[in-house]
């Protein structure tokens, strides 16, 4: 019989011959300080971990029940940031044991010692919160979250939560024994009979977040670790939301800060001096944020542009018909004094606007006040071009930099310092109210900051190419 070309040529196997053993081999003890003992084992060519009981506890009904509770709690979970539990077996070495995923990684505290980037630490924090949200939705509370119970994989640096031995759920009312590690325990864990819920894990996460970011997210850490559970975040999702909001606010502050604007000026000058076309973007990278914007912008943090870029030569590529720059008179004392008189009211108006804005907003925190300050400082920078330099005789790039160092930068620094002092003396709370963070006005401020940055890019390039004065 002729076979059709689309028909399979596979035949039926009479016998399956799997030579892999079902038994665990290569038992290698792993460190364990609790009533459990851990063994790294191999089966089917794959590494696993067996979690059983130490010999002195192996016949105790209470510890057997706790091991069973851990298995039944953990086996129901399936999340990429939680160590998987596959089975429960009777092993000839480990005895009654849970079969768990083997994770090639290091504990969270060892990971922190490696000084990973802020981007990587933030990823770990959000992965933990995603895992919390998952097992809290199953009515499971870990109750013993700490760095040694969080592994970070060597391949990809992903978080894996382990050890649900002390976890609690509604299914195990008879096994609600006291359980915690004191350094990460919430106050209610030390009170017999006190209710335990997801906010207990959120307390521990606040302490972990502080280790991951010693100088950031302070208001989130404080709320996570409130003594009264009712004052903490209601769930892990809200903690993650607060972190993302804080990052958005921090980015907005960076975009609008005059510090970054002045750094961009130096880049512009250097590129024009080399006859290159500038490609300026004052929106900072994550690495720049990690190193330069870990706090809201403060006064006196930027050197003058001449400190960061060599003084360029006068522009030799002016368009035909453009007026020649008047460099000899541009930096005389009379011209400098004239620029100061033009710029002083701009600085005073910015300070008045900040005071008025703070006094007329009842729902404010320091971070949002600093956002407003950054916007006002950026407006001052932009106005230096459009309301001061554009009204003067044409300037060479050399003279523009000199004028900036002599007039604009000292006034900007002083105004920045005065604004910071005013905000710090206004008794504004450090914690931002969610309603304020999500308000239409804050979103409008974020848009305004981005628009000012784009305006700065355009007018600074015009200034150094002479276009501002062509008319």
C-alpha positions in Angstrom: 0.0 0.0 0.0 1.4 3.3 -1.0 1.9 5.8 1.8 0.5 9.3 1.5 3.2 12.0 1.8 1.4 13.7 4.7 1.1 10.5 6.8 3.3 10.0 9.8 5.9 7.3 9.6 6.0 6.9 13.4 5.3 3.4 14.6 3.9 2.3 18.0 6.5 1.6 20.7 6.0 -1.8 22.3 8.0 -0.8 25.4 9.1 2.4 27.1 12.6 2.2 28.6 13.3 5.0 31.1 16.6 4.4 32.7 16.5 7.4 35.1 16.1 6.5 38.7 13.2 7.9 40.8 15.6 7.9 43.8 17.4 11.0 45.1 21.2 10.9 44.9 24.2 13.0 45.7 22.9 14.1 49.1 24.8 17.3 50.1 23.9 18.9 53.5 23.1 22.6 53.4 23.4 25.0 56.3 20.2 25.2 58.5 19.8 26.6 62.0 16.2 25.6 62.6 14.4 22.3 63.4 14.7 21.4 59.8 17.6 19.9 57.9 18.3 20.7 54.2 19.9 18.5 51.6 20.9 19.4 48.0 20.0 16.3 46.0 19.8 15.2 42.3 17.0 13.4 40.6 16.4 13.0 36.8 19.6 14.9 36.3 18.2 18.0 38.0 19.1 19.5 41.4 16.5 19.9 44.1 16.4 20.6 47.8 15.0 18.2 50.4 13.7 19.8 53.5 13.2 17.4 56.4 13.4 17.3 60.2 16.6 17.1 62.3 16.9 13.6 63.8 15.9 14.8 67.3 12.6 16.2 66.0 11.8 13.5 63.4 9.4 11.6 65.7 7.8 14.6 67.4 4.1 15.0 66.2 4.2 18.8 66.6 7.2 19.2 64.3 5.8 16.7 61.8 2.6 18.8 61.7 4.6 21.9 61.1 6.4 20.3 58.2 3.1 19.1 56.8 1.7 22.6 57.2 4.6 24.2 55.3 4.1 21.7 52.5 0.4 22.2 52.1 0.9 26.0 52.3 3.7 26.2 49.8 2.7 23.6 47.3 -0.4 25.6 46.3 1.7 28.6 45.2 3.0 29.2 41.7 4.9 32.5 41.3 8.2 33.3 39.7 9.5 35.0 42.8 8.6 32.2 45.2 10.7 29.0 45.5 8.6 26.2 44.1 7.6 23.2 46.2 7.0 20.1 44.1 6.3 17.1 46.3 6.4 15.4 49.7 8.5 12.2 49.9 10.0 9.6 52.3 13.7 9.7 51.5 16.2 7.1 52.8 18.5 9.9 54.0 16.4 12.9 54.8 13.3 10.9 56.0 10.0 12.7 55.6 10.8 15.7 53.4 9.5 18.4 51.1 10.9 18.5 47.6 11.8 22.1 46.7 13.3 24.0 43.9 17.1 24.4 44.1 18.1 28.1 43.6 21.6 28.9 42.6 21.8 32.3 44.3 22.9 34.2 47.4 20.9 35.7 50.2 19.7 39.3 50.0 22.2 40.6 52.5 25.1 39.2 50.4 23.5 40.7 47.3 23.4 44.1 49.0 27.1 43.8 49.9 27.9 43.5 46.2 26.7 47.1 45.8 24.3 46.5 43.0 22.8 49.4 41.0 19.7 51.2 42.1 17.9 49.9 39.1 18.7 46.3 40.2 17.7 46.9 43.8 14.5 48.6 42.7 13.7 45.5 40.5 14.2 43.2 43.5 12.0 45.4 45.8 9.1 45.4 43.3 9.5 41.6 42.6 9.2 41.0 46.4 6.0 43.1 46.6 4.5 41.3 43.6 5.1 38.0 45.4 3.7 39.4 48.6 0.5 40.5 46.7 0.2 37.0 45.3 0.5 35.0 48.5 -1.5 37.5 50.5 -4.3 37.1 48.0 -4.3 33.4 49.0 -4.7 34.4 52.6 -1.1 33.4 53.4 1.1 35.5 55.7 4.9 34.6 55.7 5.6 35.9 59.2 9.3 35.5 58.9 10.5 37.8 56.1 14.2 38.7 56.4 17.2 38.9 54.1 18.2 35.3 54.8 14.8 34.1 53.6 15.2 35.9 50.3 17.5 34.5 47.6 18.7 36.5 44.6 19.5 34.3 41.6 23.0 34.4 40.1 21.4 34.2 36.6 19.3 37.3 36.1 19.4 38.7 39.7 15.8 37.8 40.4 14.3 37.5 43.9 13.1 34.2 45.3 11.3 34.0 48.6 12.0 30.8 50.6 11.0 29.2 53.9 7.3 29.3 54.5 7.9 27.1 57.6 6.4 29.8 59.9 3.8 30.9 57.4 0.2 31.2 58.6 -3.2 30.9 56.9 -6.8 30.6 57.8 -6.6 26.8 57.3 -4.3 26.3 60.2 -5.9 27.8 63.2 -4.7 25.0 65.5 -1.0 25.8 64.6 -0.8 29.5 65.2 2.3 29.3 67.3 4.4 32.4 68.0 6.8 32.8 65.1 9.2 35.6 64.1 12.8 36.7 63.9 13.0 39.5 66.4 15.0 42.0 64.2 12.3 42.0 61.5 9.2 41.2 63.7 6.2 43.6 63.7 5.1 44.7 67.2 1.9 42.6 67.1 4.0 39.4 66.6 5.3 39.8 70.2 1.8 40.0 71.7 0.0 36.8 72.4 -3.3 36.6 70.6 -2.7 39.8 68.5 -4.2 39.5 65.0 -1.6 38.8 62.2 -2.3 39.8 58.6 -0.5 41.0 55.5 0.5 44.2 57.3 2.8 42.1 59.4 4.8 41.2 56.3 4.7 44.9 55.1 6.4 45.9 58.4 9.3 43.5 57.6 9.4 44.7 54.0 9.9 48.3 55.3 13.0 47.2 57.1 14.2 45.3 54.1 13.5 48.4 51.8 15.6 50.5 54.2 18.6 48.1 53.7 18.1 48.2 49.9 17.9 52.0 49.8 19.4 53.6 52.9 18.9 57.2 51.5 15.7 56.8 49.5 12.0 56.1 50.1 12.2 57.3 53.7 8.5 58.2 53.9 7.6 54.7 52.6 9.8 53.0 55.1 8.3 55.0 57.9 4.7 54.2 56.9 5.5 50.5 56.4 7.0 50.3 59.9 4.4 52.1 61.9 3.8 50.6 65.3 0.0 50.6 64.7 -0.8 48.2 61.9 -3.8 50.4 60.9 -1.4 53.2 59.9 0.7 51.0 57.6 -0.1 50.4 53.9 -3.1 48.2 53.5 -1.5 45.8 51.1 1.7 45.2 49.0 0.1 46.7 45.9 -0.2 50.1 47.6 3.5 49.9 48.7 4.6 49.2 45.1 2.4 52.1 43.9 4.0 54.4 46.4 7.5 53.4 45.2 6.6 54.1 41.6 5.0 57.5 42.5 8.2 58.4 44.4 10.3 57.5 41.4 8.1 59.6 39.1 8.3 62.6 41.5 12.1 62.2 41.8 12.5 62.1 38.0 10.4 65.2 37.6 12.5 67.0 40.2 15.6 66.0 38.2 14.2 67.1 34.9 13.2 70.5 36.2 16.3 71.2 38.3 18.5 74.1 37.3 21.5 72.0 38.1 20.9 69.7 35.2 20.1 72.7 33.0 23.5 74.2 33.8 25.2 70.9 33.1 23.6 70.9 29.7 24.8 74.4 29.0 28.4 73.2 29.5 27.8 70.4 27.0 26.3 72.9 24.5 29.3 75.2 24.8 31.8 72.4 24.3 30.0 71.0 21.3 29.7 74.4 19.6 33.3 75.1 20.2 34.1 71.9 18.3 31.6 72.8 15.5 29.4 69.9 16.3 25.6 69.8 16.2 24.4 69.5 19.8 22.0 66.7 20.8 20.9 67.7 24.2 18.5 65.9 26.5 18.2 67.0 30.1 16.1 64.0 31.0 18.6 62.1 33.2 19.4 58.4 32.9 18.8 56.1 35.8 22.5 56.0 36.5 22.7 59.8 36.6 19.7 59.8 39.0 21.5 57.2 41.2 24.6 59.3 41.5 23.4 62.9 41.3 19.8 63.2 42.3 19.4 61.1 45.4 18.1 64.1 47.3 15.9 67.0 46.2 18.1 69.7 44.6 19.8 71.9 47.2 21.6 75.2 47.0 25.3 75.6 45.9 25.6 72.2 44.2 26.8 73.2 40.8 30.0 74.9 39.8 29.8 77.6 37.2 29.7 76.4 33.6 33.3 77.5 33.1 34.4 74.8 35.6 32.9 72.0 33.5 33.7 73.1 29.9 36.6 74.8 28.3 35.9 78.3 27.1 34.9 78.1 23.4 36.2 80.3 20.7 34.0 82.9 19.2 31.4 81.6 16.8 32.9 81.9 13.2 29.9 80.3 11.5 27.3 83.1 11.7 24.7 83.3 9.0 25.2 85.8 6.2 23.6 89.2 7.2 23.8 88.4 10.9 25.2 91.3 13.0 28.7 90.8 14.3 29.0 90.2 18.0 30.1 93.1 20.1 32.5 91.2 22.4 34.6 94.2 23.6 31.8 95.8 25.4 29.8 92.8 26.4 31.4 92.1 29.7 32.2 95.6 30.8 31.1 96.6 34.3 28.2 98.7 32.9 26.9 95.7 30.9 27.3 93.3 33.8 25.5 95.8 36.1 22.7 96.1 33.5 22.3 92.3 33.4 22.1 92.1 37.2 19.4 94.7 37.3 17.4 92.8 34.7 17.9 89.4 36.4 17.3 90.5 40.0 13.5 91.0 39.6 13.2 87.6 37.9 14.8 86.0 41.0 12.7 88.0 43.4 9.5 87.1 41.5 10.3 83.4 41.6 10.9 83.6 45.4 7.6 85.5 45.9 5.8 82.9 43.8 7.1 80.0 45.8 6.1 81.7 49.1 2.6 82.4 47.8 2.2 78.9 46.4 3.3 77.2 49.6 1.0 79.5 51.7 -2.1 78.9 49.5 -1.8 75.1 49.3 -3.0 73.3 52.4 -2.3 69.8 51.3 1.5 69.8 50.7 4.6 67.8 51.5 8.3 68.7 51.1 8.8 66.6 47.9 6.0 68.4 46.1 7.3 71.8 47.3 10.7 70.9 45.9 9.0 70.0 42.6 7.6 73.5 42.5 11.0 75.0 43.4 12.7 73.1 40.6 10.1 74.4 38.1 10.7 78.0 39.3 14.5 77.6 39.0 14.1 76.2 35.5 12.0 79.2 34.5 14.7 81.5 35.9 17.3 79.7 33.8 15.1 80.0 30.6 14.4 83.7 31.4 18.1 84.4 31.7 18.2 83.9 27.9 14.9 85.3 26.8 14.6 88.3 29.2 18.3 89.2 29.9 20.7 88.1 27.1 18.2 88.6 24.3 17.8 92.3 25.3 21.6 92.9 25.2 24.1 93.4 22.4 25.0 90.2 20.7 27.4 88.1 22.7 30.0 85.6 21.6 30.0 82.1 23.3 33.0 83.2 25.4 31.2 86.3 26.6 27.9 84.4 27.2 29.7 82.0 29.5 31.4 84.8 31.3 28.2 86.7 31.7 26.5 83.6 33.1 29.3 83.0 35.7 29.3 86.7 36.7 25.5 87.3 36.9 23.2 84.4 36.4 24.8 81.6 38.4 25.4 83.5 41.6 21.8 84.8 41.6 20.5 81.3 40.9 22.5 79.8 43.7 21.3 82.3 46.2 17.7 82.0 45.1 18.0 78.1 45.2 19.4 78.3 48.8 16.7 80.8 49.9 13.9 78.6 48.5 15.3 75.5 50.2 15.6 77.3 53.5 12.0 78.6 53.2 10.6 75.1 52.4 12.6 73.5 55.3 11.3 76.2 57.7 7.6 75.8 56.6 7.0 72.7 58.7 5.7 70.7 55.7 5.4 66.9 56.3 7.8 64.6 54.7 5.1 62.1 53.7 3.1 62.8 50.6 -0.6 62.3 50.6 -1.7 60.0 47.8 -4.5 62.3 46.9 -2.0 65.2 46.4 0.4 63.0 44.4 -2.4 61.9 42.1 -4.0 65.4 41.8 -4.5 67.1 38.5 -2.2 69.9 39.7 0.7 67.7 40.3 0.3 66.0 36.9 0.2 69.5 35.4 3.4 70.4 37.2 5.1 67.3 35.8 4.0 68.3 32.3 5.2 71.9 32.9 8.6 70.6 34.0 9.0 68.6 30.8 7.9 71.5 28.6 10.4 73.8 30.3 13.2 71.3 29.7 12.3 71.2 26.0 12.1 75.0 25.9 15.6 75.2 27.5 17.0 72.9 24.8 15.7 75.1 22.1 16.7 78.5 23.5 20.1 77.5 24.7 21.0 76.2 21.2 19.7 79.4 19.7 21.8 81.5 22.1 25.0 79.7 21.2 24.3 79.8 17.5 23.4 83.5 17.7 19.8 83.0 16.5 18.3 84.7 19.6 19.8 88.0 18.4 19.3 87.8 14.6 16.2 89.9 14.7 
